[in-house]
Amino acid sequence: MSRTISRRSFMTSAAVAGAVATTPSLGHAAVRARPVGPTVAAAGADKPALLGGPPVRSTPFPSWPVVDEREKKALLDVLHSGNWFRGSGQTVTRFEEAWATLTGARHCLATANGTSALFVSLAGLDVGPGDEVILPPYTFVATVNVILLHHALPIFVDSDIETFQIDAGKIEEAVTDRTTALLPVHLGGNACDLDAILGIADRRRVPVLEDACQAHLGEWRGRKLGTLGTAGCFSFQASKNLNSGEGGAILTNDEALAERFYAFHNNSRGRRGGGPGFSYGDRRGANLRLTEFQAGLLLAQMTRLEEQSRTRDENARHLTAQLDEIPGIHPARRHEGCTRNGYHLYMARYQAEEFEGLPRERFLEALRAEGVPCSSGYSPLNKEPFLKTTLESRGYRRIYPPEVLAEWEERTRCPVNDRLCERGVWFGQTMLLGPRQDMDDIAAAIRKVRANAAALAKA
Ligand SMILES: *Cc1c(COP(=O)(O)O)cnc(C)c1O
């Protein structure tokens, strides 16, 4: 996959796992087909599928979304009620209460999507022009976009190659008196080092906004991700582990902040405010509300979330145990405090040296040919050309001193992340929803490609 293609597929799918799920080797019809079990080994079965042998798997992995009568009823209930927006119905409020209860947060606000959850949160935290926000370079583009939308300066801190998360040991040296928020991400559903990050936030008196858009039901020392910082954001975009097509939510335990979030997402009108006619709060706002239909879908999808999360976790543990036996494939490690991984993505590092020098793209192509969808994951976000054009724009030049803009590129270099991006291998969350045999197939396909690496590298 070329860099251009992977970037385009990220944009069209609006989420990276979409790129995994829409791998060309699995057409729509194939996804709907009934699994019939693994391919029976035949003569020449050890020949790689890419070189004409039979694939390890000819049956699809589980399809997504999972839907039954529950979703149908939820949608029809809203439809027939005639109350399609939160101002006239109660479904969004019911979802907010359910998500707060499940995660253990005091307040929840549903939003139009994960991007708007982050956007609303930064507005509520008063992030604006002239401010700096710290984030990891290994993340979905929305994490940086929301910073730019508030005309703040994104400060990337390098990745930790073992966990794929922000290297918390490098955050404090990036904090300045202009730092207004830390925006760490729980990448793939795995957790960043919250002990270290919350410690820095405490010492330097800056709020932590957790981007938990990939981390539904993930945990840090038994507490749900998205509830440990000042606020935490979720996405319910179609590829995410909880799905309403589009959707998002913010969690916080701070009541005043919750009220600010609400007013910002509701055109500057507070939860209790409003009254007759038009009356507004004292801050700017926008319309970033979730619809009643989406809330109905979320309540229905939530009935399966715990069980699906458990299945992913069990399958992922089984897969990791097998991949740990294969030289050159290194599954992402967990920080000791991560007591549960939300597994939006199963991430690993590929080491071509252990595969006879077989380039990663060729390795991925060979895996796909074996019936195992996969992708190369993110490319370095801190090097995206749109960041430079934004920083060179008229507005940014008016806001920031020339020396701040001039040193930005050097300040946000992330050499470890550059290496990580060259080595990433991803499997999407839906691949973890089937039987354990599916994990054995993934491992078998990798072993097969490795055994034939020299031939594949030459062909
Ligand atoms: C999906 C995602 C978002 C944005 O969510 P949308 O609902 O697509 O707007 C933000 N951050 C991360 C890490 C994500 O994966």
PDBQT file of the ligand as one rigid body, heavy atoms in Angstrom, charges set to zero:
ROOT
HETATM    1  C1  LIG A 501     -11.921   7.650  15.423  1.00  0.00    +0.000 C 
HETATM    2  C2  LIG A 501     -10.996   8.526  16.190  1.00  0.00    +0.000 A 
HETATM    3  C3  LIG A 501     -11.250   9.886  16.418  1.00  0.00    +0.000 A 
HETATM    4  C4  LIG A 501     -12.371  10.646  15.790  1.00  0.00    +0.000 C 
HETATM    5  O1  LIG A 501     -13.574  10.074  15.852  1.00  0.00    +0.000 OA
HETATM    6  P1  LIG A 501     -14.706  10.347  14.729  1.00  0.00    +0.000 P 
HETATM    7  O2  LIG A 501     -15.908   9.802  15.388  1.00  0.00    +0.000 OA
HETATM    8  O3  LIG A 501     -14.295   9.585  13.511  1.00  0.00    +0.000 OA
HETATM    9  O4  LIG A 501     -14.777  11.800  14.498  1.00  0.00    +0.000 OA
HETATM   10  C5  LIG A 501     -10.365  10.586  17.216  1.00  0.00    +0.000 A 
HETATM   11  N1  LIG A 501      -9.273  10.022  17.735  1.00  0.00    +0.000 NA
HETATM   12  C6  LIG A 501      -8.966   8.734  17.506  1.00  0.00    +0.000 A 
HETATM   13  C7  LIG A 501      -7.725   8.153  18.121  1.00  0.00    +0.000 C 
HETATM   14  C8  LIG A 501      -9.809   7.947  16.711  1.00  0.00    +0.000 A 
HETATM   15  O5  LIG A 501      -9.491   6.677  16.463  1.00  0.00    +0.000 OA
ENDROOT
TORSDOF 0
